[in-house]
Amino acid sequence: MRGVNRVMLIGNLGKDPDVQYLEGNIAVAKFPLATTETYKDRAGKLISQTEWHTVVLWRGLAELAQKYLHKGSLIYVEGRLRTRSWDDREGNKKFATEIVGDNLIMLDKRNEGGSGYHPSAPADGGEQFPGGDMPPLGDEPAEGLPF
């Protein structure tokens, strides 16, 4: 039987994405993402628990992150867990578990006179309409729709 390695997170960036370019001009972005769960204890007091995750994005998603994401941005990211290991300078074995994202949706509300990017447009290369170039929505429903 095959395993499933799938992660879905909604959270806020802890700092601006760090983007580096590898050989062949391949972009790689890395940033911390905070997810916070809130629950009530037995006394009815609200308790918040924050987890920090390291997110890694490649190629087009990395460039999108560099251009549009900043500290505090609210995003949905979907991807897989990857654990790396290496030896530090003292010879100690180190481990890092990261989320390698393959889907990203920006959830921040669009600013007036904003960045020219509409957050509801797909981040995976789908059609995007910069700023005011969004086609108008008709006041009347389109005729011939089956619903």
MILO-147072 format. One record per residue: x, y, z of N, C-alpha, C in turn. Coordinates in steps of 0.2 Angstrom, whole numbers, plus 2048, in hexadecimal, padded with zeros to 3 digits. Each point is the difference from the previous one (the first is absolute). Layout:
% residues N
(torlum (X; Y; Z); (X; Y; Z); (X; Y; Z)),
...
END
This chain:
% residues 147
(torlum (804; 7FA; 800); (7FC; 806; 800); (804; 806; 800)),
(torlum (7FE; 805; 7FC); (804; 806; 800); (7FF; 805; 806)),
(torlum (804; 804; 802); (7FF; 805; 805); (7FE; 807; 7FD)),
(torlum (7FE; 804; 804); (7FE; 807; 7FE); (804; 805; 804)),
(torlum (803; 804; 7FD); (804; 806; 803); (7FD; 806; 7FD)),
(torlum (7FB; 803; 804); (7FD; 806; 7FE); (7FF; 804; 806)),
(torlum (801; 807; 7FF); (800; 805; 805); (7FC; 806; 7FE)),
(torlum (7FB; 802; 804); (7FC; 806; 7FE); (800; 805; 806)),
(torlum (802; 806; 7FF); (801; 805; 805); (7FD; 806; 7FE)),
(torlum (7FD; 804; 805); (7FE; 807; 800); (804; 803; 805)),
(torlum (804; 805; 7FF); (803; 804; 805); (803; 806; 7FD)),
(torlum (804; 804; 805); (803; 806; 7FE); (808; 7FF; 800)),
(torlum (803; 804; 7FB); (807; 800; 7FF); (803; 803; 806)),
(torlum (805; 7FD; 803); (804; 803; 805); (805; 805; 7FE)),
(torlum (802; 800; 7FA); (805; 805; 7FD); (7FF; 800; 7F9)),
(torlum (803; 804; 7FC); (800; 801; 7F9); (803; 7F9; 7FD)),
(torlum (7FE; 7FE; 7FA); (803; 7FA; 7FD); (808; 801; 7FF)),
(torlum (804; 7FC; 801); (807; 800; 7FE); (800; 7FC; 7FA)),
(torlum (802; 804; 7FA); (800; 7FD; 7FA); (807; 7FF; 7FD)),
(torlum (802; 7FA; 7FE); (807; 7FF; 7FD); (7FF; 7FD; 7F9)),
(torlum (805; 801; 7FC); (800; 7FD; 7F9); (806; 7FB; 800)),
(torlum (7FE; 7FA; 7FE); (805; 7FB; 7FF); (802; 800; 7F9)),
(torlum (805; 7FB; 7FE); (803; 800; 7FA); (7FA; 7FF; 7FB)),
(torlum (800; 803; 7FA); (7FB; 800; 7FB); (7FA; 805; 802)),
(torlum (802; 805; 804); (7FB; 805; 802); (7F9; 7FD; 803)),
(torlum (801; 7FB; 804); (7FA; 7FD; 803); (7FF; 803; 807)),
(torlum (7FA; 803; 801); (7FE; 804; 806); (7FE; 7FB; 805)),
(torlum (803; 801; 806); (7FD; 7FC; 806); (7FF; 805; 806)),
(torlum (7FA; 800; 802); (7FE; 805; 806); (7FF; 7FC; 806)),
(torlum (802; 803; 806); (7FF; 7FC; 806); (7FE; 805; 805)),
(torlum (7FB; 7FE; 804); (7FD; 805; 806); (7FD; 7FC; 805)),
(torlum (7FF; 803; 806); (7FD; 7FD; 806); (7F8; 802; 7FF)),
(torlum (7FC; 7FB; 802); (7F9; 801; 800); (7FD; 7FE; 806)),
(torlum (7FC; 804; 803); (7FD; 7FF; 807); (7F9; 7FE; 7FF)),
(torlum (7FE; 7FA; 803); (7F9; 7FE; 800); (7FE; 800; 808)),
(torlum (7FA; 803; 801); (7FE; 801; 807); (7F9; 7FD; 801)),
(torlum (800; 7FB; 805); (7F9; 7FD; 802); (7FE; 803; 806)),
(torlum (7FA; 802; 801); (7FD; 803; 806); (7FA; 7FB; 802)),
(torlum (800; 7FF; 807); (7FB; 7FC; 803); (7FF; 802; 807)),
(torlum (7FB; 7FE; 803); (7FE; 802; 807); (802; 7FA; 805)),
(torlum (803; 802; 805); (802; 7FB; 805); (7F9; 7FE; 804)),
(torlum (801; 7FC; 805); (7FA; 7FE; 805); (7FD; 806; 803)),
(torlum (804; 805; 802); (7FE; 806; 803); (7FC; 805; 7FB)),
(torlum (801; 7FF; 7FA); (7FD; 804; 7FB); (804; 805; 7FD)),
(torlum (807; 800; 802); (805; 805; 7FE); (802; 7FE; 7F9)),
(torlum (801; 805; 7FC); (802; 7FF; 7F9); (808; 7FF; 800)),
(torlum (802; 7FA; 7FD); (807; 7FF; 800); (802; 800; 7F9)),
(torlum (806; 803; 7FE); (802; 800; 7F9); (807; 7FC; 800)),
(torlum (801; 7FC; 7FB); (806; 7FC; 7FF); (802; 801; 7F9)),
(torlum (806; 802; 800); (803; 802; 7F9); (806; 7FB; 7FF)),
(torlum (800; 7FD; 7F9); (805; 7FC; 7FE); (803; 803; 7FA)),
(torlum (807; 800; 800); (804; 803; 7FA); (802; 7FA; 7FB)),
(torlum (7FF; 802; 7FA); (802; 7FB; 7FB); (805; 804; 7FB)),
(torlum (804; 7FC; 7FD); (805; 803; 7FB); (7FD; 7FE; 7F9)),
(torlum (7FE; 805; 7FC); (7FD; 7FE; 7F9); (806; 802; 7FB)),
(torlum (800; 7FB; 7FB); (805; 801; 7FA); (7FC; 800; 7FA)),
(torlum (801; 805; 7FC); (7FC; 800; 7F9); (806; 800; 7FB)),
(torlum (7FE; 7FD; 7FA); (805; 800; 7FB); (7FD; 804; 7F9)),
(torlum (805; 802; 7FC); (7FE; 803; 7FA); (7FB; 805; 800)),
(torlum (7FB; 7FF; 7FC); (7FB; 806; 7FF); (7FC; 802; 807)),
(torlum (7FF; 7FB; 804); (7FD; 801; 807); (805; 804; 804)),
(torlum (807; 7FF; 7FF); (805; 804; 804); (800; 807; 7FE)),
(torlum (7FF; 801; 7F9); (800; 807; 7FD); (7FA; 803; 802)),
(torlum (7FA; 7FD; 800); (7FA; 803; 803); (801; 802; 807)),
(torlum (802; 7FC; 804); (801; 801; 807); (805; 807; 801)),
(torlum (805; 800; 7FC); (805; 806; 801); (7FC; 806; 7FE)),
(torlum (7FC; 800; 7FB); (7FC; 806; 7FD); (7FB; 802; 805)),
(torlum (7FC; 7FB; 802); (7F9; 802; 803); (800; 7FF; 808)),
(torlum (804; 7FC; 803); (7FF; 7FE; 807); (805; 804; 804)),
(torlum (7FE; 801; 806); (804; 804; 805); (7FF; 7FD; 807)),
(torlum (803; 802; 805); (7FF; 7FF; 807); (7F9; 801; 801)),
(torlum (7FC; 7FB; 803); (7F9; 801; 802); (7FB; 7FE; 7FB)),
(torlum (802; 7FF; 7FA); (7FC; 7FE; 7FB); (7FC; 7F9; 802)),
(torlum (7FA; 800; 7FF); (7FC; 7FA; 801); (7FF; 7FC; 7FA)),
(torlum (802; 7FA; 800); (800; 7FB; 7FA); (7FE; 7F9; 802)),
(torlum (7FD; 7FD; 7FB); (7FF; 7F9; 800); (806; 7FD; 7FC)),
(torlum (803; 7FB; 802); (805; 7FC; 7FD); (7FF; 7F9; 800)),
(torlum (801; 7FC; 7FB); (7FF; 7F9; 7FF); (806; 7FD; 7FE)),
(torlum (802; 7FB; 802); (806; 7FC; 7FE); (802; 7FA; 804)),
(torlum (806; 7FE; 801); (802; 7FA; 803); (806; 801; 805)),
(torlum (800; 7FC; 805); (806; 801; 805); (806; 7FD; 7FD)),
(torlum (806; 803; 801); (806; 7FD; 7FE); (805; 801; 806)),
(torlum (803; 7FB; 802); (805; 801; 806); (807; 7FF; 7FD)),
(torlum (804; 805; 801); (807; 800; 7FE); (805; 7FF; 806)),
(torlum (806; 7FD; 7FF); (805; 7FF; 805); (807; 802; 7FE)),
(torlum (804; 803; 804); (807; 802; 7FF); (804; 800; 806)),
(torlum (806; 800; 7FF); (805; 801; 806); (802; 807; 800)),
(torlum (800; 803; 807); (802; 807; 801); (807; 800; 800)),
(torlum (803; 806; 802); (808; 801; 800); (803; 7FB; 805)),
(torlum (7FC; 7FF; 806); (803; 7FC; 805); (7FF; 7F9; 7FF)),
(torlum (7FD; 7FE; 7FA); (7FE; 7F9; 7FF); (7FA; 7FD; 803)),
(torlum (7FC; 804; 802); (7F9; 7FE; 803); (7FB; 7FF; 7FA)),
(torlum (7FC; 7FB; 801); (7FB; 7FF; 7FB); (7FA; 805; 801)),
(torlum (7FE; 804; 7FB); (7FB; 804; 801); (7FA; 7FE; 7FB)),
(torlum (7FA; 802; 802); (7FA; 7FE; 7FC); (7FC; 806; 7FF)),
(torlum (7FC; 800; 7FA); (7FB; 806; 7FF); (7FB; 7FD; 7FC)),
(torlum (7FA; 801; 802); (7FA; 7FE; 7FD); (7FC; 806; 7FD)),
(torlum (7FF; 800; 7F9); (7FD; 805; 7FD); (7FA; 7FE; 7FC)),
(torlum (7FC; 805; 7FE); (7FA; 7FF; 7FC); (802; 802; 7F9)),
(torlum (801; 7FC; 7FB); (801; 802; 7F9); (7FA; 801; 7FD)),
(torlum (7FE; 807; 7FF); (7FA; 802; 7FD); (7FF; 7FF; 7F9)),
(torlum (7FA; 7FD; 7FD); (7FF; 800; 7F9); (7F9; 803; 7FE)),
(torlum (7FD; 803; 805); (7FA; 805; 7FF); (800; 805; 805)),
(torlum (7FF; 806; 7FE); (800; 806; 804); (7FA; 804; 7FF)),
(torlum (7FC; 802; 805); (7FB; 805; 7FF); (800; 806; 805)),
(torlum (801; 806; 7FD); (800; 806; 805); (7F9; 801; 802)),
(torlum (800; 801; 807); (7F9; 801; 803); (7FF; 807; 803)),
(torlum (805; 804; 7FF); (800; 807; 802); (7FA; 804; 7FC)),
(torlum (7FD; 804; 803); (7FB; 805; 7FC); (804; 804; 7FC)),
(torlum (7FE; 802; 7FA); (803; 804; 7FB); (800; 807; 803)),
(torlum (806; 803; 7FF); (800; 807; 802); (7FD; 805; 7FB)),
(torlum (7FD; 805; 802); (7FE; 805; 7FB); (806; 803; 7FC)),
(torlum (800; 800; 7F9); (805; 802; 7FC); (806; 7FC; 801)),
(torlum (7FF; 7F9; 801); (805; 7FB; 803); (805; 7FF; 7FB)),
(torlum (803; 7FA; 801); (806; 7FE; 7FD); (7FF; 7FE; 7F8)),
(torlum (7FA; 800; 7FE); (7FF; 7FE; 7F9); (7FF; 7F8; 7FF)),
(torlum (7FF; 7FD; 806); (7FF; 7F9; 800); (7F9; 7FE; 803)),
(torlum (7FC; 7FC; 7FE); (7FA; 7FF; 803); (801; 7F9; 803)),
(torlum (7FF; 800; 807); (802; 7FA; 804); (7FB; 7FA; 7FE)),
(torlum (7FA; 801; 7FD); (7FC; 7FA; 7FF); (802; 7FD; 7F9)),
(torlum (805; 803; 7FD); (802; 7FD; 7FA); (804; 7FA; 802)),
(torlum (800; 7FA; 7FC); (804; 7FB; 802); (808; 801; 800)),
(torlum (803; 7FE; 804); (808; 801; 801); (803; 7FB; 7FC)),
(torlum (7FD; 7FB; 7FD); (804; 7FB; 7FC); (800; 801; 7F9)),
(torlum (800; 806; 7FE); (801; 802; 7F8); (7F9; 801; 7FD)),
(torlum (7FA; 800; 804); (7FA; 801; 7FD); (7FF; 807; 7FD)),
(torlum (7FB; 802; 7FE); (7FF; 807; 7FD); (800; 805; 806)),
(torlum (803; 805; 7FF); (800; 805; 805); (7FF; 807; 7FC)),
(torlum (7FC; 804; 804); (7FE; 807; 7FD); (804; 805; 805)),
(torlum (805; 804; 7FD); (803; 805; 804); (7FB; 806; 802)),
(torlum (800; 802; 806); (7FC; 805; 803); (7F9; 801; 7FD)),
(torlum (7FF; 806; 7FD); (7FA; 802; 7FD); (7FE; 7FC; 7FA)),
(torlum (804; 7FC; 7FD); (7FF; 7FC; 7FA); (7FB; 7FB; 801)),
(torlum (7FD; 7FF; 805); (7FC; 7FA; 802); (7FA; 801; 7FB)),
(torlum (7FD; 7FB; 7FD); (7FA; 801; 7FC); (7FA; 802; 804)),
(torlum (7FC; 804; 7FE); (7FA; 802; 804); (7FB; 7FA; 801)),
(torlum (7FD; 800; 806); (7FB; 7FB; 801); (7F9; 803; 7FE)),
(torlum (7FC; 7FD; 7FC); (7FA; 802; 7FD); (7FB; 801; 806)),
(torlum (7FC; 805; 800); (7FA; 800; 805); (7FB; 7FB; 7FF)),
(torlum (7FF; 7FD; 7FA); (7FB; 7FB; 7FF); (804; 7FA; 7FF)),
(torlum (7FD; 7FA; 802); (803; 7FA; 7FF); (800; 7FE; 7F8)),
(torlum (805; 7FD; 7FE); (801; 7FE; 7F9); (7FB; 7FB; 7FE)),
(torlum (7FD; 801; 7FA); (7FB; 7FC; 7FE); (803; 7F9; 7FE)),
(torlum (7FC; 7FB; 800); (802; 7FA; 7FE); (804; 7FB; 805)),
(torlum (801; 803; 806); (803; 7FC; 805); (7FC; 7FB; 802)),
(torlum (802; 7FA; 802); (7FC; 7FA; 802); (7FD; 800; 807)),
(torlum (802; 806; 803); (7FE; 800; 807); (7FD; 807; 802)),
END
